[in-house]
Amino acid sequence: MCIDNFLQETMIQNIKIAVLGGGGRTGKYLVNELIAKGYSVKLLLRNPENFQIKSPLIEIIHGNAIDFVAVNSLLKNCQAVISTIGQRPGEPLVAEQATKNVLEAMSRNGINRYILLAGINIDTPFDKKGPETINATNWMKSNFPIIQEDRQKSYSLLVNSSINWTLLRVPFIDFTQAKSKMGISLYDCLGNKIDAGSIATFLRLQLEDCTYYNKSPFIYNA
């Protein structure tokens, strides 16, 4: 069932969104966006004592995305999942394992909508990347090959799953609440940066729109 049809039957306040990465720089914009629109949010946080956003719409689960038990606990009683998890320097690889955990927990909890954030370096068979995007992708492959491979494996897991997923690809993030005019493309990133506020809005809108089911759009400041 498409979430936007679901919203016709259920009040937004009764919909709970599981969020991974909500304590990160981009994730905080997403959390504020969701609660501003009235969604209940269930967060998986490694250090909940450091989380500053307060709202009766927020529920916190203490844990790590590479721990299946924690992820399964996060997803209980949720209707969709959004991830803004990034790779932290010097820490275990997170993308593939987190995706495995989320997909398994979604199956166990009857959830069918997964929306997640990645960089422009992820390749898909549908891409027609221009020179700048190719250069950025190749730079990532050359300088961070293990992280790049881990992210690419995460994409493959999505493609081979039976859920409705959307993998949002973004360039350099400008950490402001600004929401500049936004470009969207399924084939190439035609801008070199994107506002964090715009990312949060786009991620939230995917709860209400089926347009990018099983697709990997680029978004950027136009």
N, C-alpha and C positions, 0 to 999 in steps of 0.2 A: 504493500500500500504506500502510495506517495504521501509524504508528510503533509503537503499542503491540503490534500483531501482529508487527512486525519484531523487537521486543525478545524475543519468544518464541523466535526463531530465532537471535538474536545476543546475545552478552554486551554489556552496557552499555559495558564498557571498550573494546570494538572500535568504538563509535560515536563519531564526531567531529562536534562542533557548531561551525559557523562563527559567530562573534559579531562584530557591528559595534557600536561604542559601548562596548566592554568597559572602556575606560579612564575612562569618565565616572562621575558620582556614582552613578547607578542601576546602570550596567553592572558596577561592581565587586561589587555584591551578587549580581548574576546569575552572574558568574564563580565566586565563592565557592560559590554554591549548586550549580552544575553539577559542579565538581570534588569537592565534598563527597559528591555522589551517584555519583561514579566516572566521569563523562563526560570524554572527551578534548575539549579546547577549543582552537580555532584562532582567534586574535584578530587583527583588523586595527587597528593602533595608529599614530597619527601621530607620537607621541613615546614610543617603547618604553622609552627610558632612564628615563622617569618612572614606569613601571608597577611597583608594589611587590609584587604577589601572585606568589609563587613556588611552582611545582608541576611535577613531571615530566609532568603531564597537559596542560600549557599549551604551545602552539606559537604563536609571534608572527610576523606578517607586517607589515612596515613599509609604510604607505601610507595613502591617503585614500579614503573611500567614494565620492567623486565621480570617482575614477579607475578606469575599467573594468579596466585591466590588473591593478591591485592587488586589486580585488574578485574577479576571476576566479581569481587566484592563491590568494586566501583560501579560495574554495569548493572547490578541488581536493581530492578524497578526503574530503569531508564528506558527511554524510547529511541535515543540516537546517541552517537558518539562523535566527538570532535577532538582531534589531536593537533597540538602545535609543538610537539616535542622536538627538540633539537639535540644534536650531539655535543656533549660537553667535553672539553679537552681532558685527556688522561683518564676518562671513564670508560667502562665497558660499552661496546656497540649496542645501540638501543633500537634502531629503526626496524630491522627484521624481527627481532625477538618481541618487541612491543606489538608489532602488527600480528604476529602469530598469536600472542596472548589475547589481543582484542578480538580477532576473528573467532577464536575458540570460545571466548566468553560471550560474544554476540550470539553464537549458535546455542549455547546453553541457556541464554536468557531471552531468546526470541526477539532479538534486535536485528534490524535489516538496513540501517542507515549509518554509514561511516564517512566522515569528512575529515580530511587531514591536510596538513601544510608541508610543503617541501620547497627546495630551491629549483632554479631553472635548469640545473644540471641533470635532472632526471630525463632520460630518453624514453620516448614512446614510438611505436611504429607509425604514428600519424603525424609526426613532427616534420616541419619544413623550416628548420632553424636557419636564421640568417647568420652572417659572419660574426656579429657581436655575441650572439647567444652561443654559437659554436665555440668561440674563443673562451667564453666563460665556462662552458661545459668542459672543454679540454683542460683548462687550468685546474678545475676541481679534480678531474681524473688524474692529472699529473702530480698535484700537490697533496691530495688526500684520497688516494686510490682505495683504501680500505673503507673509509666512510662512504665514498661514492658507491662502491659495490654493495655495501649494506643497504643504502637507500634504494638502489636499483632492485635489490632482492625484495624489498618491501613492496615496491610497485608490482613486481611479478606475482607476489602473493595476492594482491588485490585483484589483478586481472584473472587469476585462476580461481577466485572465490565466487560464490553465488549471491553475494550481497549487493546492495546499491551503494557504491562508493563514489566519492569525488576527491581527486588528488589535486589540490590547488598549488600551482608553481609560481613562485614570486622571485623578483630580483632583489637588489639591496633594499633593506627595510629602513625607512625613515621613522623613527620612533616618536611620532606625534599623533595626536588625536585628529589631525586634519584629514579631510576626506576630499581629496582633489578629484578632478574629472578622471575617470578610470577607463582604461582600455582592456579588452578581453579578447584573447585569441586561443584557439585550440592548437595552433601550429608554431607560433614563434612569440618571443617576448620582445615587444616593440618599444619598450621603455627601460630605463636603467635603474628605476627605483619605484617604491610603492609605500604609501603611508600606512602605518600600523592600524590607524582608524579605519582605513578602507579595507584592509584585510579582515578585520573583525566583522565589519558589516557584510562583506561578501560571504564569509563563513556562516554567519547567522542566516543569511538569506537562503543558503542551501538547505536549510531545514524546511523551507516553505516553497521550494521550487524543484522540479524534476529535470530541468534543462541539462544539467551536467552530470546526470547519472552515468557512472562508469566512464567518465572522461577526466582529462587532466588539463584544465584550462590554465593559461598564463594570465595574470592580471598585473597591471602596471599603471603608473601615473601617465595619462595621455597628454 
